[in-house]
Amino acid sequence: MTSESPSCYLGPHHDKLNVIQIMMDQLPFDALGCYGHPLAKTPNLDALAAGGARFTNDYAQSTVCCPSRASQLSGLYPSNHGITSNMNNLEIMNPQVRLLSDHFHDEGYATAHFGKWHCLRPHQDCRWTEFRFLEESIPIWPQHDIEEVYGTDNVLSYGPLVHAAKHPCNADHTGPALITDWSIDFIQRFAYHPFFLRVSYLGPHAPVLTPVPYDTMYDPDNIELPDYALEEFANRPEIVRAFQGSALRVRDETPEDMTPEQAIRAHIAHNLGLISHIDDQIGRIIDTVQAVDIEGQTVVVFTTDHGGFWGEHGLLEKSGFTHYRRLLQLPLIVSCPDTIPAGQTYDGLIEEIDIYPTLLDLVGIAPTTRINGRSFKNAVLGGADPGRPDVFAEFLANGHVTTSLRTHRWLFIQHAPSGEVELYDLVADPNERHNLSDNPTHQETIAEMQGRLLNRVMVNRDVELLPPEDAIQRSPIYLTPGHDARAHEKALIQRYRGNREVPEFPD
């Protein structure tokens, strides 16, 4: 925890808008009641959406945690802020980048971040008034460690990934509960001072640790699995086919009387339970805002960093190279009773980097640095806003680069260095099951989308803020010719597993 001025000001209400940015981790866009999930119990987020603006076409700029979170905080695309994958210690954020919290700090706001960080930038550089880090969700976590820490009750896993387990603590002592306790304390102390609070919950990213009674809130037998066919991978790029059928590769430790399909249903049930637990924690924060009588001057924003597969396309979790809507389309809710009209639904295309300038616009702060994001304040306030013509995402790792461009009609994905592409008609095929890249009748559309994507890449870089040389030198995974990316990946996994014989990475 850091502590630098301002201290709590116990005086009359100020005339500035506070901002609370709440996010879950790896949340599918349709996993909430207000986004149409037939079983999800999320009354607090549903009420937040009903009291403000709900956005249906918000898209992330990356399919994995670090670059997406860095984009949210910087208003920049990953290739501009310098974090393009989750390869910790191999990438650094461009030191020229000014984060959203920097702007609030400079305007005299108290600023705080509580919960998951995972942004590959030292938090000491971000000038938080208060910062408390909590990491309970690690993507590569050996099965034996989970069993030692959390016991063996209801553990579902495959490979090195643990999917779900009952949390050993009760609901009042989980990571989300602790993050909420910190947030409530901060709001109570700074109720009469303008503040920017970022609340970053740990779920439902794997391992999904669901406390009692939420672990049995959803009956797996009532969960309908998504429809897919492994044959749909036949004409997809090789790097995508590598993940084919991952949802069915359930580890041997799964109970013998449970089929892979039953294990997936149990996994989804745990996800929904943890989401409901976090929703209740969000309710505690909203109750506190109301109790200290600042609801009318507090903008509450809810979103996530990226989505996750729950069996769609035969996949689980995520892959940086699969740029499908399950990973990139995000829930986004913005609410402030005295400022934002209630009951809005906005269907225009927006990007997560647009949240940065929109929040500054809402509170009347002008950005002091060039960014890629554009404000959608007019849409938040119920006015006219056409949205973006398309949304962009990118992922660079292991010697591969995947970029994508999505319009209301088309999804186009480009893979390098293979040169393979994907094209999906989102009107005829909203679930992106039929790759049209080999269809002769769509070659003109492919050429058009490829040109738009190339133009977008060039325009994106026009912010005079390129990754510095030291960042490039520390990113050998994808930028050094002839680098053995597979060896580095293997070493990284072994390092997480505690293999002391693995040599250190180069500085």
C-alpha positions in Angstrom: 0.0 0.0 0.0 1.3 3.4 -0.9 0.2 6.6 0.8 0.7 10.1 -0.6 -1.5 13.1 -0.4 -4.3 14.1 -0.5 -5.6 13.1 2.9 -9.3 12.7 3.6 -11.1 16.0 3.6 -14.0 16.0 6.0 -15.8 19.0 4.7 -18.8 19.8 2.5 -19.5 17.9 -0.7 -17.3 19.0 -3.6 -18.6 19.8 -7.1 -16.6 17.2 -9.0 -17.7 13.7 -10.2 -16.1 10.7 -8.6 -15.3 7.6 -10.7 -15.5 4.0 -9.6 -14.2 1.6 -12.2 -15.1 -2.0 -11.4 -14.0 -5.0 -13.4 -14.1 -8.8 -13.4 -11.4 -10.9 -15.0 -12.1 -13.1 -18.1 -15.9 -12.5 -18.0 -17.9 -13.6 -21.1 -20.1 -10.8 -22.4 -23.3 -12.7 -22.0 -22.7 -14.1 -18.5 -24.8 -11.6 -16.7 -28.6 -11.4 -16.3 -28.7 -8.0 -17.9 -26.9 -9.4 -21.0 -29.4 -12.2 -21.4 -28.0 -15.2 -19.6 -31.0 -17.4 -18.7 -29.6 -18.6 -15.3 -27.2 -15.9 -14.1 -28.2 -14.3 -10.8 -26.6 -10.8 -10.9 -29.2 -8.5 -9.4 -26.7 -5.7 -8.5 -25.2 -5.4 -12.0 -28.7 -5.7 -13.5 -29.8 -2.8 -11.4 -26.8 -0.8 -12.3 -27.5 -1.4 -16.0 -31.2 -0.5 -15.6 -30.2 2.8 -13.9 -27.7 3.9 -16.6 -26.3 2.9 -20.0 -25.6 -0.6 -21.2 -23.3 -1.1 -24.2 -23.7 -4.2 -26.4 -20.8 -3.8 -28.8 -17.8 -3.0 -26.6 -14.6 -4.8 -27.7 -11.2 -5.4 -26.2 -8.0 -4.6 -27.9 -6.4 -7.9 -26.9 -7.5 -11.4 -26.1 -5.4 -11.8 -22.9 -5.0 -10.0 -19.6 -1.8 -7.8 -19.6 -2.2 -6.0 -23.0 -5.9 -5.5 -22.5 -5.5 -4.0 -19.0 -2.7 -1.8 -20.2 -4.9 -0.6 -23.0 -7.7 0.3 -20.7 -5.4 2.3 -18.4 -3.4 4.0 -21.3 -6.0 4.6 -24.0 -3.5 3.0 -26.4 -3.3 -0.1 -28.6 -0.9 -2.8 -27.3 1.7 -2.1 -30.0 1.8 1.5 -28.8 2.0 1.0 -25.1 4.4 -1.9 -25.5 2.6 -4.8 -23.7 1.5 -7.2 -26.4 1.2 -10.5 -24.5 1.3 -12.0 -21.0 5.0 -12.8 -21.0 6.0 -11.3 -17.7 9.5 -9.9 -17.4 9.9 -9.9 -21.2 8.0 -6.7 -21.9 7.7 -3.4 -20.3 5.3 -0.5 -20.7 6.5 2.5 -22.6 7.6 4.9 -19.9 6.2 7.8 -21.9 2.6 6.5 -21.3 0.4 8.5 -19.0 -2.2 6.3 -17.4 -5.8 7.3 -16.6 -4.9 7.5 -12.9 -2.2 10.0 -13.7 -4.7 12.5 -15.0 -7.0 12.1 -12.0 -4.0 12.5 -9.7 -2.9 15.7 -11.4 -6.4 17.2 -10.9 -6.3 16.6 -7.1 -8.3 13.4 -7.0 -7.5 10.7 -4.5 -6.7 7.6 -6.6 -6.7 3.9 -5.6 -6.3 0.5 -7.1 -7.4 -2.6 -5.2 -7.2 -6.2 -6.5 -5.6 -7.7 -9.6 -3.0 -5.6 -11.4 -1.4 -7.7 -14.0 -0.3 -4.7 -16.1 3.5 -5.2 -16.4 4.2 -1.7 -15.1 5.4 -1.1 -11.6 2.5 0.4 -9.7 4.9 2.8 -8.0 5.2 4.6 -11.3 1.4 5.2 -11.4 1.1 7.7 -8.5 -1.8 5.9 -6.8 -2.8 7.5 -3.5 -3.4 3.9 -2.3 -2.6 0.6 -4.0 -3.3 -2.9 -2.7 -2.5 -5.8 -4.9 -4.1 -9.2 -4.6 -3.5 -12.1 -7.0 -5.5 -15.3 -6.3 -5.8 -16.4 -9.9 -2.7 -17.7 -11.7 -3.1 -19.0 -15.3 -0.4 -21.7 -15.0 -0.8 -23.5 -11.6 0.2 -27.1 -11.0 -2.6 -29.4 -9.8 -0.6 -30.5 -6.7 -0.3 -26.9 -5.5 -4.0 -26.3 -5.8 -4.7 -29.6 -3.9 -2.3 -28.6 -1.2 -3.8 -25.2 -0.7 -7.4 -25.7 -1.5 -7.9 -29.4 -0.8 -9.4 -31.9 -3.3 -13.1 -31.1 -2.9 -14.6 -30.6 -6.3 -11.4 -29.8 -8.2 -11.8 -29.8 -12.0 -8.7 -29.5 -14.2 -6.9 -30.4 -17.3 -3.2 -30.2 -18.0 -1.5 -27.7 -15.8 -4.7 -25.6 -15.6 -7.1 -25.9 -12.7 -10.5 -24.9 -13.8 -12.6 -24.9 -10.7 -12.7 -25.7 -7.0 -14.7 -24.9 -3.9 -13.0 -22.1 -2.0 -11.6 -23.2 1.4 -12.9 -19.9 3.0 -16.4 -18.8 3.6 -17.8 -16.0 1.4 -16.8 -13.3 3.8 -13.1 -14.2 3.5 -12.5 -14.7 -0.2 -10.3 -12.5 -2.4 -13.3 -10.6 -3.8 -14.6 -10.0 -0.3 -11.2 -8.6 0.8 -11.0 -6.3 -2.2 -14.5 -5.1 -1.4 -13.5 -4.4 2.2 -10.6 -2.3 1.0 -12.8 -0.4 -1.4 -15.5 0.3 1.1 -13.0 1.6 3.6 -11.5 3.9 0.9 -15.0 5.3 -0.1 -15.9 6.0 3.5 -12.6 7.9 4.2 -12.7 9.9 0.9 -16.5 10.4 0.6 -16.0 14.2 0.7 -13.0 14.4 -1.5 -13.0 13.7 -5.3 -11.7 10.2 -6.0 -10.9 7.7 -8.7 -11.2 4.1 -7.5 -10.3 1.1 -9.5 -11.7 -2.2 -8.2 -10.3 -5.2 -10.0 -11.8 -8.6 -9.0 -10.0 -11.9 -9.6 -12.7 -14.0 -11.1 -14.0 -15.8 -13.1 -10.5 -16.3 -14.4 -9.2 -19.8 -13.7 -8.8 -21.2 -11.1 -12.5 -20.5 -10.4 -12.6 -20.6 -6.6 -16.2 -20.5 -5.6 -17.2 -20.2 -1.9 -20.2 -21.7 -0.1 -23.1 -21.3 -0.8 -22.3 -20.1 -4.4 -20.5 -23.3 -5.3 -23.9 -25.1 -5.4 -26.1 -22.2 -6.5 -26.3 -23.5 -10.1 -27.2 -27.1 -11.0 -24.8 -28.3 -13.7 -27.7 -30.5 -15.2 -29.6 -27.3 -16.0 -26.7 -25.8 -18.0 -27.0 -26.1 -21.8 -23.7 -26.6 -23.6 -23.0 -24.5 -26.7 -23.5 -26.1 -30.0 -20.4 -26.7 -32.0 -18.7 -29.2 -34.3 -15.0 -29.9 -34.4 -15.3 -30.0 -38.2 -15.6 -26.3 -38.2 -11.8 -26.1 -37.6 -11.0 -27.9 -40.8 -10.2 -24.7 -42.8 -8.9 -22.5 -39.9 -5.3 -21.5 -39.6 -2.9 -23.9 -38.1 -2.3 -21.8 -35.0 -6.0 -21.9 -34.3 -6.4 -25.6 -35.0 -3.8 -26.3 -32.3 -6.5 -25.5 -29.7 -9.1 -27.7 -31.4 -11.2 -29.6 -28.9 -9.5 -28.2 -25.8 -12.8 -28.3 -23.9 -12.9 -32.0 -24.2 -9.3 -32.6 -23.0 -10.2 -32.9 -19.3 -7.5 -34.2 -17.0 -7.5 -37.7 -15.6 -8.1 -36.4 -12.1 -11.7 -35.6 -13.1 -14.0 -38.0 -11.3 -14.3 -41.3 -13.2 -18.1 -41.1 -13.2 -18.0 -37.7 -14.9 -17.9 -37.4 -18.7 -16.0 -34.4 -20.3 -19.4 -32.8 -21.0 -20.5 -33.1 -17.4 -17.1 -31.7 -16.3 -17.7 -28.7 -18.6 -21.2 -28.1 -17.1 -19.7 -28.3 -13.6 -17.0 -25.8 -14.7 -19.7 -23.4 -16.0 -21.7 -23.8 -12.8 -18.7 -22.8 -10.8 -18.1 -19.8 -13.0 -21.7 -18.6 -12.6 -21.4 -19.1 -8.8 -18.3 -17.0 -8.6 -19.9 -14.3 -10.8 -22.9 -14.2 -8.4 -20.5 -14.0 -5.4 -18.7 -11.0 -7.0 -22.0 -9.4 -7.9 -23.0 -9.5 -4.2 -19.6 -7.8 -3.4 -20.4 -5.1 -6.0 -23.7 -4.6 -4.3 -21.8 -3.9 -1.1 -19.9 -1.1 -2.8 -23.0 0.4 -4.3 -24.7 0.3 -0.9 -21.7 2.2 0.6 -21.9 4.9 -2.1 -25.6 5.4 -1.3 -25.0 5.3 2.5 -22.4 8.2 2.3 -24.8 10.1 0.0 -22.6 10.5 -3.0 -24.5 8.3 -5.5 -25.6 11.3 -7.5 -22.0 12.5 -8.1 -20.3 9.1 -8.6 -19.8 7.6 -12.1 -19.7 3.8 -11.8 -18.3 1.9 -14.7 -18.3 -1.9 -15.0 -16.4 -4.0 -17.5 -13.8 -6.8 -17.8 -10.4 -7.2 -19.5 -11.5 -9.9 -22.0 -14.0 -12.8 -22.3 -13.6 -16.5 -22.1 -14.7 -19.7 -23.8 -17.2 -21.9 -22.0 -17.2 -24.6 -24.6 -17.9 -22.5 -27.7 -15.9 -23.7 -30.7 -15.0 -26.7 -28.5 -12.7 -24.4 -26.5 -12.1 -23.5 -22.9 -10.5 -20.5 -21.3 -8.7 -18.4 -23.9 -6.0 -18.2 -26.6 -4.3 -15.1 -27.8 -4.7 -16.2 -31.4 -8.5 -16.9 -31.4 -10.0 -13.4 -32.1 -13.6 -14.5 -31.7 -16.4 -12.6 -30.0 -16.3 -14.9 -26.9 -12.9 -13.3 -26.1 -13.2 -9.8 -27.5 -16.8 -8.7 -26.9 -17.3 -7.3 -23.4 -20.0 -6.2 -21.1 -19.9 -2.5 -20.3 -22.2 -0.5 -18.0 -21.9 3.2 -17.1 -24.2 4.7 -14.5 -24.5 8.0 -12.5 -28.1 8.8 -11.4 -27.9 12.6 -11.6 -25.9 12.7 -14.9 -26.6 9.6 -17.1 -30.2 8.8 -18.2 -31.5 5.5 -17.0 -32.5 2.5 -19.1 -30.2 3.1 -22.1 -29.0 0.5 -24.5 -26.3 1.5 -27.0 -25.5 -0.8 -30.0 -22.7 1.2 -31.6 -19.2 -0.2 -31.9 -16.8 1.0 -29.3 -13.3 -0.1 -28.0 -12.1 -0.5 -24.5 -9.5 2.2 -25.1 -12.4 4.6 -25.5 -13.2 4.3 -21.8 -10.1 6.4 -20.9 -11.1 9.6 -22.8 -14.8 9.1 -22.0 -14.3 9.1 -18.2 -12.0 12.2 -18.5 -14.7 13.9 -20.7 -17.4 13.1 -18.2 -15.6 14.7 -15.3 -14.2 17.6 -17.4 -10.5 16.7 -17.6 -8.7 17.2 -20.9 -6.1 14.5 -21.8 -2.6 15.9 -21.8 -1.2 13.2 -24.1 -2.1 11.7 -27.5 -4.1 8.5 -27.3 -5.9 6.1 -29.6 -9.2 6.2 -27.7 -12.1 8.4 -28.6 -14.7 9.7 -26.2 -18.3 8.3 -26.4 -19.6 10.8 -23.8 -22.5 11.7 -26.1 -23.7 8.0 -26.2 -23.4 7.8 -22.4 -25.5 10.9 -22.0 -28.2 9.6 -24.4 -27.2 11.8 -27.3 -26.3 10.9 -30.9 -23.1 8.9 -31.5 -22.6 6.8 -34.6 -19.9 4.7 -32.9 -16.8 3.4 -34.6 -17.0 2.0 -38.1 -14.9 -1.0 -37.0 -13.0 -2.3 -33.9 -9.4 -3.5 -33.8 -7.5 -6.1 -31.8 -4.0 -7.5 -31.8 -1.8 -10.1 -30.2 1.9 -10.7 -30.6 3.7 -13.7 -29.0 5.8 -16.7 -29.7 6.9 -15.5 -33.2 3.3 -15.0 -34.3 1.2 -11.9 -34.8 -2.6 -12.0 -35.0 -4.6 -8.8 -35.8 -8.4 -8.5 -36.5 -10.9 -6.0 -37.6 -14.6 -6.3 -36.9 -17.5 -4.3 -38.4 -21.2 -4.9 -37.8 -21.2 -7.2 -40.8 -17.7 -8.8 -41.0 -15.0 -10.3 -38.8 -11.6 -10.4 -40.6 -8.5 -12.0 -38.9 -5.0 -11.9 -40.3 -2.2 -14.2 -39.0 1.5 -13.7 -39.5 4.0 -14.9 -40.6 1.8 -17.6 -42.1 -0.3 -15.1 -44.1 -3.4 -17.2 -43.3 -6.7 -15.3 -42.9 -10.2 -15.8 -41.6 -13.5 -14.2 -42.6 -16.9 -14.5 -41.0 -20.3 -13.1 -42.0 -21.6 -11.9 -38.7 -25.2 -11.5 -40.0 -25.5 -15.0 -41.5 -23.1 -16.6 -39.0 -23.1 -14.6 -35.7 -21.3 -17.4 -33.8 -18.4 -17.4 -36.2 -18.5 -21.1 -37.1 -17.9 -20.9 -40.9 -14.6 -19.5 -42.1 -15.2 -18.0 -45.6 -11.6 -17.4 -46.5 -11.6 -20.2 -49.1 -15.0 -19.2 -50.6 -14.4 -17.7 -54.1 -17.4 -15.4 -53.8 -15.9 -13.6 -50.9 -12.4 -12.8 -52.2 -13.4 -9.2 -52.9 -14.6 -8.8 -49.3 -11.3 -10.3 -48.1 -9.3 -7.9 -50.1 -11.4 -4.9 -48.9 -11.1 -6.0 -45.2 -7.4 -6.7 -45.6 -6.9 -3.1 -46.9 -9.0 -1.7 -44.1 -7.0 -3.6 -41.6 -3.6 -2.4 -43.0 -4.9 1.2 -43.0 -6.0 0.8 -39.4 -2.6 -0.5 -38.3 -0.9 2.5 -39.9 -3.4 5.0 -38.4 -3.1 3.3 -35.0 0.6 4.0 -34.9 0.2 7.7 -35.7 0.4 8.8 -32.0 4.1 9.5 -32.0 4.5 7.1 -29.2 6.4 3.9 -30.2 7.9 1.3 -27.9 11.4 2.5 -26.8 14.4 0.5 -27.8 14.9 -1.0 -24.3 11.4 -2.4 -24.5 12.1 -4.0 -27.9 15.4 -5.5 -26.6 13.5 -7.0 -23.6 10.8 -8.6 -25.9 12.8 -11.4 -27.6 9.8 -13.7 -27.7 8.5 -12.2 -30.9 10.9 -9.5 -32.0 14.3 -11.2 -32.2 14.9 -13.1 -35.5 15.8 -16.7 -35.1 14.7 -16.7 -31.4 13.6 -20.1 -30.1 10.1 -19.1 -28.9 9.1 -22.6 -28.0 12.1 -23.0 -25.6 11.2 -19.8 -23.9 7.6 -20.9 -23.5 8.6 -24.2 -22.1 11.0 -22.6 -19.7 8.3 -20.2 -18.6 5.9 -23.0 -17.8 8.6 -24.9 -15.9 9.5 -21.8 -14.0 5.9 -21.5 -12.8 6.1 -25.2 -11.8 9.1 -24.5 -9.6 11.7 -26.3 -11.7 15.0 -24.9 -10.3 17.1 -26.4 -13.2 15.5 -24.1 -15.7 18.0 -21.3 -16.6 17.0 -17.7 -16.0 15.6 -15.6 -18.8 17.9 -13.0 -20.4 17.6 -9.5 -19.0 
